[in-house]
Amino acid sequence: MPNKAIEFSNITFGYTKDMINLDDVSFTIFENEYVCIIGHNGSGKSTLSKVLTGLLKPQKGTIKLFDQVINQQNLKHLRDNVGIVFQNPDNQFIGLTPEDDIAFGLENRKVNPKQMKKIIWQVARAINIVDLLKLDAQTLSGGQKQRVAIASVLAINPKIIIFDESTSMLDPRGKAELKQLMLLLKNKYHKTVVSITHDMEEVVNADKVVILKGGKLQKVGSPAEVFENEKFLKEIQLDIPFNLDLSKQLSTKMKNIKPSLKLENLISQLYDAK
């Protein structure tokens, strides 16, 4: 059994007394899991990410990070272990060039300049942005800026990386590249990846899905478990992924086709059905 990375226990938070944004929410994320947190607008996803990163303090309940309860006295433990990539990459782009931007977090941690150059090169190579390092930030596309943001987070080497609606402002190519990067961070660099998202196509790749509605936890399970109940998803105003929808429609016309979340499985079934 892997170790617990994040443990939410009965977390409650409201911006006002009359508005509860998170209502007694409890769930666990294990090390090296890729978890998608989904829900319709107003479900509490963004509030949850702010609570998780220490930007908001829950009014009730506890958050444990690697079995240590997070409080005002040990926020450094949280900030050393959790990095976040925001929805708009411009909001966290500080340097004039990608190289400057990646260096910013390292400078704040007083990393030796010689070691800093080595780290910048290593993360740039990992995220495939070596050719961007010296460019003017203003010339970069949204997808390139997101890559730089990920490299900046990876440079400080947190165990957990949170993506807060990070695909929402990207074009289709940028979205596809970012989804692959999330998988790379989990599979190659053994990071715990938490994605707050409304992109149902992204959810297909997750190990675990957490569903919120009106600040309440609705369901926790694998993508297969979550998407098997289409009626439940419609009730909370969520769509099923395109691949699953297409395979379901095809299964009504082709007896050899079974509903599938994965595109490669659907293609394989279509090939075998020839």
Contacts in CASP RR format, 6 or more apart in sequence:
PFRMAT RR
TARGET T0000
AUTHOR 0000-0000-0000
METHOD contacts of the structure
MODEL  1
MPNKAIEFSNITFGYTKDMINLDDVSFTIFENEYVCIIGHNGSGKSTLSK
VLTGLLKPQKGTIKLFDQVINQQNLKHLRDNVGIVFQNPDNQFIGLTPED
DIAFGLENRKVNPKQMKKIIWQVARAINIVDLLKLDAQTLSGGQKQRVAI
ASVLAINPKIIIFDESTSMLDPRGKAELKQLMLLLKNKYHKTVVSITHDM
EEVVNADKVVILKGGKLQKVGSPAEVFENEKFLKEIQLDIPFNLDLSKQL
STKMKNIKPSLKLENLISQLYDAK
1 30 0 8 1.000
2 30 0 8 1.000
2 31 0 8 1.000
2 32 0 8 1.000
2 33 0 8 1.000
3 30 0 8 1.000
3 31 0 8 1.000
3 66 0 8 1.000
3 67 0 8 1.000
4 28 0 8 1.000
4 29 0 8 1.000
4 30 0 8 1.000
4 31 0 8 1.000
4 64 0 8 1.000
4 66 0 8 1.000
4 67 0 8 1.000
5 29 0 8 1.000
5 30 0 8 1.000
5 31 0 8 1.000
5 33 0 8 1.000
5 65 0 8 1.000
5 66 0 8 1.000
5 159 0 8 1.000
5 160 0 8 1.000
5 192 0 8 1.000
6 28 0 8 1.000
6 29 0 8 1.000
6 52 0 8 1.000
6 63 0 8 1.000
6 64 0 8 1.000
6 65 0 8 1.000
6 160 0 8 1.000
6 192 0 8 1.000
6 194 0 8 1.000
7 28 0 8 1.000
7 29 0 8 1.000
7 62 0 8 1.000
7 63 0 8 1.000
7 64 0 8 1.000
7 67 0 8 1.000
8 25 0 8 1.000
8 26 0 8 1.000
8 27 0 8 1.000
8 28 0 8 1.000
8 63 0 8 1.000
9 26 0 8 1.000
9 61 0 8 1.000
9 62 0 8 1.000
9 63 0 8 1.000
9 64 0 8 1.000
10 24 0 8 1.000
10 25 0 8 1.000
10 26 0 8 1.000
10 60 0 8 1.000
10 61 0 8 1.000
10 62 0 8 1.000
11 22 0 8 1.000
11 24 0 8 1.000
11 25 0 8 1.000
11 26 0 8 1.000
11 48 0 8 1.000
11 51 0 8 1.000
11 58 0 8 1.000
11 60 0 8 1.000
11 61 0 8 1.000
11 62 0 8 1.000
11 63 0 8 1.000
12 20 0 8 1.000
12 22 0 8 1.000
12 23 0 8 1.000
12 24 0 8 1.000
12 25 0 8 1.000
12 58 0 8 1.000
12 59 0 8 1.000
12 60 0 8 1.000
12 61 0 8 1.000
13 20 0 8 1.000
13 21 0 8 1.000
13 22 0 8 1.000
13 47 0 8 1.000
13 51 0 8 1.000
13 56 0 8 1.000
13 57 0 8 1.000
13 58 0 8 1.000
13 59 0 8 1.000
14 20 0 8 1.000
14 21 0 8 1.000
14 22 0 8 1.000
14 47 0 8 1.000
14 59 0 8 1.000
15 21 0 8 1.000
15 47 0 8 1.000
20 215 0 8 1.000
21 42 0 8 1.000
21 44 0 8 1.000
21 47 0 8 1.000
21 215 0 8 1.000
22 44 0 8 1.000
22 47 0 8 1.000
22 48 0 8 1.000
22 51 0 8 1.000
22 58 0 8 1.000
22 215 0 8 1.000
23 214 0 8 1.000
23 215 0 8 1.000
23 216 0 8 1.000
24 60 0 8 1.000
24 216 0 8 1.000
24 217 0 8 1.000
25 48 0 8 1.000
25 212 0 8 1.000
25 215 0 8 1.000
25 216 0 8 1.000
25 217 0 8 1.000
26 217 0 8 1.000
27 210 0 8 1.000
27 217 0 8 1.000
27 220 0 8 1.000
29 35 0 8 1.000
29 192 0 8 1.000
29 194 0 8 1.000
29 208 0 8 1.000
30 192 0 8 1.000
31 159 0 8 1.000
31 192 0 8 1.000
32 186 0 8 1.000
32 190 0 8 1.000
32 191 0 8 1.000
32 192 0 8 1.000
33 186 0 8 1.000
33 192 0 8 1.000
33 193 0 8 1.000
33 207 0 8 1.000
33 208 0 8 1.000
34 182 0 8 1.000
34 183 0 8 1.000
34 186 0 8 1.000
34 192 0 8 1.000
34 193 0 8 1.000
34 195 0 8 1.000
34 205 0 8 1.000
34 206 0 8 1.000
34 207 0 8 1.000
34 208 0 8 1.000
35 192 0 8 1.000
35 193 0 8 1.000
35 194 0 8 1.000
35 195 0 8 1.000
35 206 0 8 1.000
35 207 0 8 1.000
35 208 0 8 1.000
35 209 0 8 1.000
35 210 0 8 1.000
36 195 0 8 1.000
36 196 0 8 1.000
36 197 0 8 1.000
36 202 0 8 1.000
36 203 0 8 1.000
36 206 0 8 1.000
36 208 0 8 1.000
36 209 0 8 1.000
36 210 0 8 1.000
37 45 0 8 1.000
37 48 0 8 1.000
37 49 0 8 1.000
37 194 0 8 1.000
37 195 0 8 1.000
37 196 0 8 1.000
37 197 0 8 1.000
37 209 0 8 1.000
37 210 0 8 1.000
37 212 0 8 1.000
38 45 0 8 1.000
38 197 0 8 1.000
38 198 0 8 1.000
38 200 0 8 1.000
38 203 0 8 1.000
38 209 0 8 1.000
38 210 0 8 1.000
38 211 0 8 1.000
38 212 0 8 1.000
38 238 0 8 1.000
39 45 0 8 1.000
39 198 0 8 1.000
39 211 0 8 1.000
39 212 0 8 1.000
39 213 0 8 1.000
39 236 0 8 1.000
39 238 0 8 1.000
40 198 0 8 1.000
40 213 0 8 1.000
40 236 0 8 1.000
40 237 0 8 1.000
40 238 0 8 1.000
42 214 0 8 1.000
42 215 0 8 1.000
43 212 0 8 1.000
43 213 0 8 1.000
43 214 0 8 1.000
43 215 0 8 1.000
44 212 0 8 1.000
44 214 0 8 1.000
44 215 0 8 1.000
45 165 0 8 1.000
45 196 0 8 1.000
45 212 0 8 1.000
46 164 0 8 1.000
46 165 0 8 1.000
46 196 0 8 1.000
47 56 0 8 1.000
47 215 0 8 1.000
48 196 0 8 1.000
48 212 0 8 1.000
49 84 0 8 1.000
49 162 0 8 1.000
49 164 0 8 1.000
49 196 0 8 1.000
50 56 0 8 1.000
51 57 0 8 1.000
51 58 0 8 1.000
51 63 0 8 1.000
52 63 0 8 1.000
52 82 0 8 1.000
52 162 0 8 1.000
52 194 0 8 1.000
53 78 0 8 1.000
53 82 0 8 1.000
53 83 0 8 1.000
53 84 0 8 1.000
53 162 0 8 1.000
54 70 0 8 1.000
54 75 0 8 1.000
54 78 0 8 1.000
57 72 0 8 1.000
62 69 0 8 1.000
62 70 0 8 1.000
63 69 0 8 1.000
63 70 0 8 1.000
64 70 0 8 1.000
65 77 0 8 1.000
65 78 0 8 1.000
65 81 0 8 1.000
65 82 0 8 1.000
65 160 0 8 1.000
66 81 0 8 1.000
66 159 0 8 1.000
68 74 0 8 1.000
68 77 0 8 1.000
70 77 0 8 1.000
70 78 0 8 1.000
80 156 0 8 1.000
80 158 0 8 1.000
81 158 0 8 1.000
81 159 0 8 1.000
81 160 0 8 1.000
82 158 0 8 1.000
82 159 0 8 1.000
82 160 0 8 1.000
82 161 0 8 1.000
82 162 0 8 1.000
83 153 0 8 1.000
83 156 0 8 1.000
83 158 0 8 1.000
83 160 0 8 1.000
83 161 0 8 1.000
83 162 0 8 1.000
84 153 0 8 1.000
84 161 0 8 1.000
84 162 0 8 1.000
84 163 0 8 1.000
84 164 0 8 1.000
85 92 0 8 1.000
85 146 0 8 1.000
85 149 0 8 1.000
85 150 0 8 1.000
85 153 0 8 1.000
85 161 0 8 1.000
85 162 0 8 1.000
85 163 0 8 1.000
85 164 0 8 1.000
85 166 0 8 1.000
86 92 0 8 1.000
86 149 0 8 1.000
86 164 0 8 1.000
86 165 0 8 1.000
86 166 0 8 1.000
87 164 0 8 1.000
87 165 0 8 1.000
87 166 0 8 1.000
87 168 0 8 1.000
87 169 0 8 1.000
88 169 0 8 1.000
89 142 0 8 1.000
89 143 0 8 1.000
89 145 0 8 1.000
89 146 0 8 1.000
89 148 0 8 1.000
89 149 0 8 1.000
89 169 0 8 1.000
90 145 0 8 1.000
92 149 0 8 1.000
92 152 0 8 1.000
93 101 0 8 1.000
93 137 0 8 1.000
93 145 0 8 1.000
93 148 0 8 1.000
93 149 0 8 1.000
94 100 0 8 1.000
94 101 0 8 1.000
94 104 0 8 1.000
95 101 0 8 1.000
95 104 0 8 1.000
95 137 0 8 1.000
96 136 0 8 1.000
96 137 0 8 1.000
97 133 0 8 1.000
97 134 0 8 1.000
97 135 0 8 1.000
97 136 0 8 1.000
97 137 0 8 1.000
98 124 0 8 1.000
98 129 0 8 1.000
98 132 0 8 1.000
98 133 0 8 1.000
98 134 0 8 1.000
98 135 0 8 1.000
98 137 0 8 1.000
98 140 0 8 1.000
98 148 0 8 1.000
98 151 0 8 1.000
99 120 0 8 1.000
99 124 0 8 1.000
99 133 0 8 1.000
99 134 0 8 1.000
101 137 0 8 1.000
101 148 0 8 1.000
101 149 0 8 1.000
101 152 0 8 1.000
102 119 0 8 1.000
102 120 0 8 1.000
102 123 0 8 1.000
102 124 0 8 1.000
102 133 0 8 1.000
102 148 0 8 1.000
102 151 0 8 1.000
102 152 0 8 1.000
102 155 0 8 1.000
103 116 0 8 1.000
103 120 0 8 1.000
104 152 0 8 1.000
105 152 0 8 1.000
105 155 0 8 1.000
105 156 0 8 1.000
106 116 0 8 1.000
106 119 0 8 1.000
106 120 0 8 1.000
106 155 0 8 1.000
106 156 0 8 1.000
107 116 0 8 1.000
109 156 0 8 1.000
111 119 0 8 1.000
119 155 0 8 1.000
120 133 0 8 1.000
120 155 0 8 1.000
121 130 0 8 1.000
123 151 0 8 1.000
123 154 0 8 1.000
123 155 0 8 1.000
124 130 0 8 1.000
124 132 0 8 1.000
124 133 0 8 1.000
124 151 0 8 1.000
126 151 0 8 1.000
126 154 0 8 1.000
126 184 0 8 1.000
126 189 0 8 1.000
127 147 0 8 1.000
127 148 0 8 1.000
127 150 0 8 1.000
127 151 0 8 1.000
127 154 0 8 1.000
127 181 0 8 1.000
128 147 0 8 1.000
129 144 0 8 1.000
129 147 0 8 1.000
129 148 0 8 1.000
129 151 0 8 1.000
132 140 0 8 1.000
132 144 0 8 1.000
132 147 0 8 1.000
132 148 0 8 1.000
137 145 0 8 1.000
137 148 0 8 1.000
140 148 0 8 1.000
142 169 0 8 1.000
142 170 0 8 1.000
142 174 0 8 1.000
143 170 0 8 1.000
143 171 0 8 1.000
143 174 0 8 1.000
143 177 0 8 1.000
143 178 0 8 1.000
146 166 0 8 1.000
146 170 0 8 1.000
146 174 0 8 1.000
146 178 0 8 1.000
147 177 0 8 1.000
147 181 0 8 1.000
150 161 0 8 1.000
150 181 0 8 1.000
150 185 0 8 1.000
153 161 0 8 1.000
154 161 0 8 1.000
154 185 0 8 1.000
154 189 0 8 1.000
158 191 0 8 1.000
159 191 0 8 1.000
159 192 0 8 1.000
160 191 0 8 1.000
160 192 0 8 1.000
160 193 0 8 1.000
160 194 0 8 1.000
161 185 0 8 1.000
161 191 0 8 1.000
161 192 0 8 1.000
161 193 0 8 1.000
161 194 0 8 1.000
162 194 0 8 1.000
162 195 0 8 1.000
162 196 0 8 1.000
163 178 0 8 1.000
163 182 0 8 1.000
163 193 0 8 1.000
163 194 0 8 1.000
163 195 0 8 1.000
163 196 0 8 1.000
163 197 0 8 1.000
164 196 0 8 1.000
165 196 0 8 1.000
165 197 0 8 1.000
165 198 0 8 1.000
166 178 0 8 1.000
166 195 0 8 1.000
166 197 0 8 1.000
167 174 0 8 1.000
167 175 0 8 1.000
167 178 0 8 1.000
167 179 0 8 1.000
167 197 0 8 1.000
167 199 0 8 1.000
167 202 0 8 1.000
168 197 0 8 1.000
168 198 0 8 1.000
168 199 0 8 1.000
170 178 0 8 1.000
175 199 0 8 1.000
175 202 0 8 1.000
179 201 0 8 1.000
179 202 0 8 1.000
179 205 0 8 1.000
182 193 0 8 1.000
182 195 0 8 1.000
182 202 0 8 1.000
182 205 0 8 1.000
183 205 0 8 1.000
185 191 0 8 1.000
185 193 0 8 1.000
186 192 0 8 1.000
186 193 0 8 1.000
195 202 0 8 1.000
195 206 0 8 1.000
197 203 0 8 1.000
200 238 0 8 1.000
200 239 0 8 1.000
200 240 0 8 1.000
200 241 0 8 1.000
200 242 0 8 1.000
201 241 0 8 1.000
201 242 0 8 1.000
201 243 0 8 1.000
203 209 0 8 1.000
203 223 0 8 1.000
203 226 0 8 1.000
203 241 0 8 1.000
204 223 0 8 1.000
204 241 0 8 1.000
204 243 0 8 1.000
204 261 0 8 1.000
204 262 0 8 1.000
205 223 0 8 1.000
206 222 0 8 1.000
206 223 0 8 1.000
207 222 0 8 1.000
208 220 0 8 1.000
208 221 0 8 1.000
208 222 0 8 1.000
209 219 0 8 1.000
209 220 0 8 1.000
209 221 0 8 1.000
209 222 0 8 1.000
209 223 0 8 1.000
209 225 0 8 1.000
209 226 0 8 1.000
210 217 0 8 1.000
210 219 0 8 1.000
210 220 0 8 1.000
210 221 0 8 1.000
211 217 0 8 1.000
211 218 0 8 1.000
211 219 0 8 1.000
211 220 0 8 1.000
211 226 0 8 1.000
211 236 0 8 1.000
211 238 0 8 1.000
212 218 0 8 1.000
213 236 0 8 1.000
218 236 0 8 1.000
219 225 0 8 1.000
219 226 0 8 1.000
219 232 0 8 1.000
223 261 0 8 1.000
224 261 0 8 1.000
226 233 0 8 1.000
227 233 0 8 1.000
227 240 0 8 1.000
227 241 0 8 1.000
227 244 0 8 1.000
227 261 0 8 1.000
230 240 0 8 1.000
233 239 0 8 1.000
233 240 0 8 1.000
239 245 0 8 1.000
241 261 0 8 1.000
243 260 0 8 1.000
243 261 0 8 1.000
243 262 0 8 1.000
243 263 0 8 1.000
243 266 0 8 1.000
244 259 0 8 1.000
244 260 0 8 1.000
244 261 0 8 1.000
246 266 0 8 1.000
247 257 0 8 1.000
247 258 0 8 1.000
247 259 0 8 1.000
247 260 0 8 1.000
247 266 0 8 1.000
247 269 0 8 1.000
248 259 0 8 1.000
250 257 0 8 1.000
250 266 0 8 1.000
250 270 0 8 1.000
251 257 0 8 1.000
251 258 0 8 1.000
251 259 0 8 1.000
254 273 0 8 1.000
256 269 0 8 1.000
256 272 0 8 1.000
256 273 0 8 1.000
257 266 0 8 1.000
257 269 0 8 1.000
257 270 0 8 1.000
257 273 0 8 1.000
258 269 0 8 1.000
260 266 0 8 1.000
260 269 0 8 1.000
END
